[in-house]
Amino acid sequence: MADADDVRAIALGLPDVVEIESDGFDFRVHGKGFVWSYPERNPGERRRLRTDIAVLFVGDEAEKQALVLGEPDLFFTTPGYDGLPLVMCRLERVDVTRLTELVTDAWDMRSQSKSAGSA
């Protein structure tokens, strides 16, 4: 079982990472986000940062769908993320080893394209 502290430790252990001030966590490499707290939005309520859920950059729609369909207990998406290469990961359902792989992969994809726009 992982938590926000694990996300922070993993992300800050990677090169060129900057933590953006947030009520949760928000990490960027070369100005591009690769993992951050899920900003939950419910109708009629203020946005709430969920530090028990990480939003991860996954690179493309195929990878997103593979994760969401293959492990729906761990990964999910919402209509607000349609068309974006991002998935939400339930931290209480992932171990630190797998989380390290996910965060590192997200960082790697974002760090390789220094000139690309940010999500």
PyMOL commands that set and color helices and strands:
alter all, ss='L'
color gray80, all
select helices_A, chain A and resi 4-12+61-70+79-81+91-93+96-112
alter helices_A, ss='H'
color red, helices_A
select strands_A, chain A and resi 17-19+26-29+32-40+48-57+75-76+86-90
alter strands_A, ss='S'
color yellow, strands_A
deselect
rebuild
show_as cartoon
